Amino acid sequence: MSLSRRAFFRNLGVDRADSVSPNLIASRGREALELWRNGLNYEDEAQFTRMTEGAVVISSNENPLGPGPAAYQALLDGLDQQAGRYPTNFRPSHRDLMQTIASKYGARPENVTLGTGSGEILENGALAFTSPDKALVTADPSYLQAVGVARRQGHPVRTVPLDANLRLDSEAIARAANGAGLVFLCNPNNPSSTVMPASDVEALVAEVRRSSPDTRILIDEAYHDYVTDPAHQTAIPLALRTPNVFVARTFSKAYGMAGLRLGYGIGHAETIATLAQWTHVFNSNNLANAAAVASLNDPQHVEQERARNKEARDFTIGVFNDLGCEAADSQTNFLFVNIGRPAAEFRNACAEHNVAVGRDFPPMEKTHARVSIGTIGEMRRAAEVFKQVLA
């Protein structure tokens, strides 16, 4: 029995395809992380579930608007085609997507590997390049997915504190990298929202290559498309010409497809070949592939999303400044704010007013909170709550 597109959408509870918002099928899908869900610790889940319909959810660094119009149309068109095909037998195939990514950066498909979100790239990096005598080196606090895998494998982890401006400390990281298996740089950094300038990234890579030539360097650029600081540049060209360096990217943030779970790694072909040995078979799906190809061919949408985010981000920084709470120099779609009290206290108070903010980030959970940037309307609503709970 065949199922028409109209019948498919009727089963979703809507009348027609154009009644389905991008939020339903993409942006508000939650990322599958090891220790938390919906940006909250599992022990805080009761707090989240008691929030009512219409809550302002600014806890998980999502794009509140979902994918752009080209990607959205690709998703709808894909539903008219054969979902029973594997990604190798569907156009655009996963190989088509890899070619599109490679062409964007003047590379070849062998420089690219796909992942179920960029998280798979991070996890595979830890699996491929750390061992009981080859540590993972990372900043603290920073994104934990690669760290979690290394620790579960019983592999050592060396952490390096952020500097006084909550930025990655390039010199300290380079010193800690001696003899390590993998250096993980989240740039822009999550949760601190700050960037390491391109000149510092290049200097760090050069020093690690000199002092510890077998060490791999993974640069997570999940939030690259939100950066407005001209000192920051993507490390992809550096990775393509430098052995042992690779970059992770995601379609979950500016591209608005967190629920579709798609990312990629890109770098020197030999490094990517080693990484790809840990990749799951068919780890990207047909709809995600189609939406990603359409998104990469629609650069205007990312420019518009960057501008939208900056407006809402600047507004929210101003709100916290007026409250006497200093935010780090955000280059992302979230803020890391010194609220002068425990994040859990702030989070619980916000939840009472139907606003969800981010989880704890040790070792700074006693003073700092992470607040994602939603729409300007959501941030205006959240601002009124912040004024009440931080008064």
C-alpha positions as CSV (number, residue, x, y, z in Angstrom):
1,M,0.0,0.0,0.0
2,S,1.5,3.3,-1.1
3,L,1.4,6.4,1.2
4,S,1.1,9.7,-0.5
5,R,2.7,12.8,0.8
6,R,-0.7,14.2,1.7
7,A,-1.5,11.1,3.7
8,F,1.9,11.2,5.4
9,F,1.3,14.8,6.7
10,R,-2.2,13.9,7.7
11,N,-0.7,11.2,9.9
12,L,1.5,13.9,11.4
13,G,-1.6,15.7,12.4
14,V,-1.5,18.5,9.8
15,D,-3.4,19.1,6.6
16,R,-0.6,19.6,4.1
17,A,3.2,19.8,3.7
18,D,3.4,23.6,4.0
19,S,1.7,23.3,7.4
20,V,4.8,21.6,8.8
21,S,7.3,24.1,10.3
22,P,11.0,23.6,10.0
23,N,11.0,23.4,13.8
24,L,9.0,20.2,13.7
25,I,11.3,18.3,11.5
26,A,14.7,19.8,12.2
27,S,15.9,22.5,14.5
28,R,14.3,21.5,17.8
29,G,15.6,17.9,17.7
30,R,17.8,17.4,20.7
31,E,21.4,16.4,20.5
32,A,22.2,13.0,21.9
33,L,24.8,13.8,24.5
34,E,26.3,11.5,27.1
35,L,25.5,13.4,30.3
36,W,22.5,15.6,29.6
37,R,19.3,16.0,27.6
38,N,17.6,19.3,26.7
39,G,20.6,21.1,28.1
40,L,19.9,19.9,31.6
41,N,21.4,17.2,33.7
42,Y,19.2,14.1,34.0
43,E,18.6,14.9,37.7
44,D,17.1,18.2,36.6
45,E,14.7,16.6,34.1
46,A,11.7,17.0,36.4
47,Q,12.3,20.7,36.3
48,F,12.2,20.7,32.5
49,T,9.1,18.5,32.2
50,R,7.1,20.6,34.5
51,M,7.5,23.6,32.3
52,T,4.3,24.5,30.3
53,E,3.6,24.8,26.6
54,G,5.2,27.9,25.2
55,A,8.3,27.7,27.3
56,V,11.3,29.7,26.2
57,V,13.9,27.0,25.6
58,I,17.3,28.6,25.5
59,S,19.4,25.7,26.9
60,S,20.8,23.8,24.0
61,N,22.4,26.3,21.5
62,E,19.9,25.5,18.8
63,N,18.8,27.6,15.9
64,P,15.2,28.6,16.8
65,L,14.2,29.1,13.2
66,G,15.2,25.8,11.8
67,P,16.6,25.2,8.3
68,G,16.6,27.8,5.5
69,P,14.0,27.7,2.7
70,A,16.2,25.7,0.2
71,A,16.9,23.0,2.8
72,Y,13.2,23.0,3.9
73,Q,12.1,22.5,0.3
74,A,14.7,19.7,-0.1
75,L,13.2,18.0,2.9
76,L,9.7,18.2,1.5
77,D,10.8,17.0,-1.9
78,G,12.6,14.1,-0.3
79,L,9.4,12.9,1.3
80,D,8.0,12.4,-2.2
81,Q,10.8,10.0,-3.1
82,Q,11.8,6.5,-2.1
83,A,12.7,6.5,1.6
84,G,13.4,2.8,1.3
85,R,16.7,3.5,-0.5
86,Y,20.0,3.4,1.3
87,P,22.0,6.7,1.1
88,T,24.2,5.2,-1.6
89,N,21.2,4.7,-3.8
90,F,19.5,8.0,-3.3
91,R,20.3,11.4,-4.9
92,P,21.8,13.4,-3.5
93,S,23.8,10.5,-2.0
94,H,26.2,10.7,0.9
95,R,28.9,10.8,-1.8
96,D,27.2,13.7,-3.4
97,L,27.3,15.5,-0.1
98,M,30.9,14.7,0.5
99,Q,31.7,16.1,-3.0
100,T,29.7,19.3,-2.3
101,I,31.6,19.8,1.0
102,A,34.9,19.2,-0.6
103,S,34.2,21.6,-3.5
104,K,33.3,24.3,-1.0
105,Y,36.8,24.2,0.3
106,G,38.8,23.3,-2.8
107,A,39.3,19.8,-1.5
108,R,38.5,16.2,-2.6
109,P,36.0,13.8,-1.2
110,E,38.8,11.8,0.4
111,N,39.4,14.8,2.6
112,V,35.9,14.5,4.0
113,T,34.1,12.0,6.3
114,L,30.5,12.3,7.5
115,G,29.1,11.9,11.0
116,T,25.8,11.6,12.8
117,G,26.2,15.2,13.9
118,S,29.8,16.4,14.5
119,G,29.6,14.5,17.8
120,E,30.5,11.3,15.9
121,I,33.6,13.0,14.5
122,L,34.6,14.0,18.0
123,E,34.0,10.5,19.4
124,N,35.8,8.8,16.6
125,G,38.7,11.1,17.1
126,A,39.0,10.0,20.7
127,L,38.6,6.4,19.7
128,A,41.2,6.5,16.9
129,F,43.9,8.7,18.4
130,T,43.9,8.2,22.2
131,S,45.1,5.1,24.2
132,P,46.1,4.2,27.7
133,D,49.5,5.9,27.1
134,K,48.3,8.6,24.7
135,A,46.2,11.3,26.4
136,L,43.5,13.6,25.2
137,V,44.3,17.3,25.9
138,T,41.5,19.8,26.2
139,A,40.6,23.1,27.8
140,D,38.5,23.3,30.9
141,P,35.6,24.0,30.7
142,S,35.0,22.9,27.1
143,Y,32.9,20.6,25.2
144,L,32.9,17.1,26.7
145,Q,31.9,14.6,24.1
146,A,35.4,13.5,23.1
147,V,36.5,13.7,26.7
148,G,33.7,11.4,27.7
149,V,34.7,8.7,25.2
150,A,38.4,8.9,26.2
151,R,37.5,8.5,29.9
152,R,35.2,5.6,29.2
153,Q,38.0,3.8,27.4
154,G,40.3,4.4,30.4
155,H,42.5,6.8,28.5
156,P,44.0,9.7,30.3
157,V,42.7,13.3,29.9
158,R,44.8,16.4,30.5
159,T,42.8,19.6,31.1
160,V,44.1,23.2,30.7
161,P,42.3,26.1,32.4
162,L,40.9,28.9,30.2
163,D,42.8,32.2,30.4
164,A,41.7,35.3,32.3
165,N,39.4,36.3,29.4
166,L,37.8,32.8,29.2
167,R,39.7,32.0,26.0
168,L,41.6,28.9,25.1
169,D,45.2,29.3,26.4
170,S,47.2,28.3,23.3
171,E,50.6,28.3,24.9
172,A,49.5,26.2,27.9
173,I,47.7,23.7,25.6
174,A,50.8,23.4,23.4
175,R,52.9,22.6,26.5
176,A,50.4,20.0,27.7
177,A,50.3,18.3,24.2
178,N,53.7,16.8,24.5
179,G,53.3,13.0,23.9
180,A,49.5,13.3,23.7
181,G,47.4,11.3,21.3
182,L,44.9,14.0,20.5
183,V,44.5,17.8,21.2
184,F,40.9,18.9,21.2
185,L,40.3,22.6,20.5
186,C,36.7,23.8,20.6
187,N,36.9,27.0,18.7
188,P,34.6,28.9,19.3
189,N,34.6,27.3,22.7
190,N,31.6,25.9,24.4
191,P,30.6,27.0,27.0
192,S,32.7,30.1,27.2
193,S,31.6,31.4,23.7
194,T,35.0,32.9,23.0
195,V,37.4,32.3,20.1
196,M,41.1,31.7,19.7
197,P,42.4,34.0,16.9
198,A,43.6,32.3,13.7
199,S,47.2,33.4,14.4
200,D,47.2,31.6,17.8
201,V,45.7,28.5,16.2
202,E,48.4,28.4,13.6
203,A,51.1,29.0,16.2
204,L,49.7,26.2,18.4
205,V,49.6,23.8,15.5
206,A,53.1,24.6,14.5
207,E,54.4,24.1,18.0
208,V,52.7,20.8,18.5
209,R,53.9,19.6,15.1
210,R,57.4,20.5,16.2
211,S,57.5,19.2,19.8
212,S,55.0,16.2,19.4
213,P,54.8,15.3,15.7
214,D,52.6,12.2,16.2
215,T,49.9,14.1,18.1
216,R,46.7,14.7,16.2
217,I,44.8,18.0,16.5
218,L,41.0,18.2,16.3
219,I,39.4,21.6,15.9
220,D,35.7,21.7,16.6
221,E,34.1,24.6,14.6
222,A,30.5,23.9,15.4
223,Y,29.8,27.6,16.0
224,H,32.1,29.1,13.3
225,D,29.2,30.5,11.3
226,Y,28.2,32.8,14.2
227,V,31.6,34.4,14.6
228,T,31.8,38.2,13.9
229,D,35.4,38.7,15.2
230,P,37.6,39.2,12.1
231,A,40.6,37.7,14.0
232,H,38.9,34.3,13.7
233,Q,39.2,32.3,10.6
234,T,38.3,28.7,9.8
235,A,41.1,26.2,10.3
236,I,40.0,24.1,7.3
237,P,42.7,25.4,4.9
238,L,45.3,24.7,7.6
239,A,43.9,21.2,8.1
240,L,43.9,20.4,4.4
241,R,47.6,21.2,4.1
242,T,48.8,19.9,7.5
243,P,49.1,16.2,8.4
244,N,47.5,15.2,11.7
245,V,45.1,18.2,11.8
246,F,41.3,17.9,11.1
247,V,38.3,20.0,11.7
248,A,34.7,19.0,12.8
249,R,31.7,20.9,11.5
250,T,28.0,20.5,12.1
251,F,24.7,21.2,10.4
252,S,23.0,21.5,13.9
253,K,23.7,25.2,14.6
254,A,23.5,27.9,12.0
255,Y,22.1,25.5,9.4
256,G,19.2,24.7,11.8
257,M,19.2,20.9,11.5
258,A,19.9,19.6,15.0
259,G,17.1,17.1,14.7
260,L,18.5,15.6,11.4
261,R,21.9,14.7,13.0
262,L,24.5,15.5,10.4
263,G,28.1,16.7,10.6
264,Y,31.4,16.2,8.9
265,G,35.2,16.0,9.5
266,I,37.6,17.6,7.0
267,G,41.3,17.5,6.8
268,H,44.5,15.9,5.4
269,A,43.5,12.7,3.5
270,E,45.6,10.4,5.5
271,T,44.2,11.6,8.8
272,I,40.6,11.4,7.5
273,A,41.3,7.8,6.3
274,T,42.3,6.8,9.8
275,L,39.3,8.6,11.4
276,A,36.9,7.0,8.9
277,Q,37.8,3.5,10.0
278,W,35.7,4.2,13.1
279,T,32.7,5.6,11.1
280,H,29.4,3.8,11.2
281,V,28.1,2.5,7.9
282,F,25.3,4.7,6.4
283,N,25.7,7.3,9.2
284,S,23.8,10.0,7.3
285,N,20.2,9.7,6.1
286,N,18.6,10.7,2.8
287,L,16.7,13.7,4.1
288,A,19.7,15.1,6.0
289,N,21.9,14.6,2.9
290,A,19.4,16.4,0.7
291,A,18.9,19.3,3.1
292,A,22.6,19.7,3.7
293,V,23.4,19.9,0.0
294,A,20.7,22.5,-0.4
295,S,22.0,24.4,2.6
296,L,25.6,24.5,1.3
297,N,24.2,25.9,-2.0
298,D,22.3,28.6,-0.1
299,P,25.0,30.8,1.6
300,Q,22.6,33.7,2.0
301,H,20.7,31.8,4.6
302,V,23.7,31.5,6.9
303,E,24.5,35.2,6.4
304,Q,20.9,36.1,7.4
305,E,21.1,33.7,10.4
306,R,24.4,35.3,11.6
307,A,22.8,38.8,11.4
308,R,19.7,37.6,13.2
309,N,21.7,36.0,16.0
310,K,23.9,39.0,16.4
311,E,20.9,41.3,16.9
312,A,19.4,39.0,19.6
313,R,22.9,38.4,21.1
314,D,23.7,42.1,21.4
315,F,20.3,42.7,23.0
316,T,20.8,40.0,25.6
317,I,24.4,41.1,26.4
318,G,22.9,44.6,27.1
319,V,20.3,43.1,29.4
320,F,23.0,41.4,31.5
321,N,25.2,44.4,31.4
322,D,22.3,46.5,32.9
323,L,22.0,43.9,35.6
324,G,25.7,44.1,36.5
325,C,26.4,40.6,35.0
326,E,29.4,40.4,32.7
327,A,29.3,38.1,29.7
328,A,32.4,36.7,28.0
329,D,33.1,38.0,24.5
330,S,30.5,35.9,22.7
331,Q,31.2,34.7,19.2
332,T,28.5,32.1,19.2
333,N,24.7,31.7,19.6
334,F,25.0,31.6,23.4
335,L,26.4,33.6,26.2
336,F,28.5,32.6,29.2
337,V,27.6,35.0,31.9
338,N,29.0,35.8,35.4
339,I,25.8,35.9,37.3
340,G,27.5,35.9,40.7
341,R,25.6,32.9,42.0
342,P,25.3,29.2,41.3
343,A,24.0,28.2,37.9
344,A,21.6,25.7,39.5
345,E,20.0,28.5,41.5
346,F,19.6,30.7,38.4
347,R,18.3,27.8,36.3
348,N,15.7,26.7,38.9
349,A,14.5,30.3,39.3
350,C,14.2,30.7,35.5
351,A,12.3,27.4,35.2
352,E,9.7,28.7,37.6
353,H,9.0,31.3,35.0
354,N,8.9,28.9,32.1
355,V,12.4,29.7,30.8
356,A,15.0,26.9,30.4
357,V,18.7,27.8,30.5
358,G,21.8,25.7,30.3
359,R,23.2,23.1,32.6
360,D,26.2,23.4,35.1
361,F,29.7,23.8,33.6
362,P,32.3,22.8,36.2
363,P,34.6,24.3,37.5
364,M,32.6,27.5,36.9
365,E,29.1,26.4,37.9
366,K,29.2,28.4,41.1
367,T,29.4,31.8,39.3
368,H,28.6,31.4,35.6
369,A,25.6,30.3,33.5
370,R,25.2,29.6,29.8
371,V,22.3,31.2,28.1
372,S,21.5,30.2,24.5
373,I,20.3,32.9,22.0
374,G,16.7,32.4,20.7
375,T,14.6,34.7,18.6
376,I,14.6,38.3,19.6
377,G,11.0,37.7,20.8
378,E,12.2,34.8,23.0
379,M,15.1,36.9,24.4
380,R,12.8,39.8,25.2
381,R,10.5,37.4,27.2
382,A,13.5,35.8,28.9
383,A,15.0,39.2,29.7
384,E,12.0,40.0,31.9
385,V,12.6,36.8,33.8
386,F,16.3,37.5,34.2
387,K,15.5,40.9,35.6
388,Q,13.3,39.3,38.2
389,V,15.5,36.4,39.3
390,L,18.8,38.4,39.3
391,A,17.4,41.5,41.0
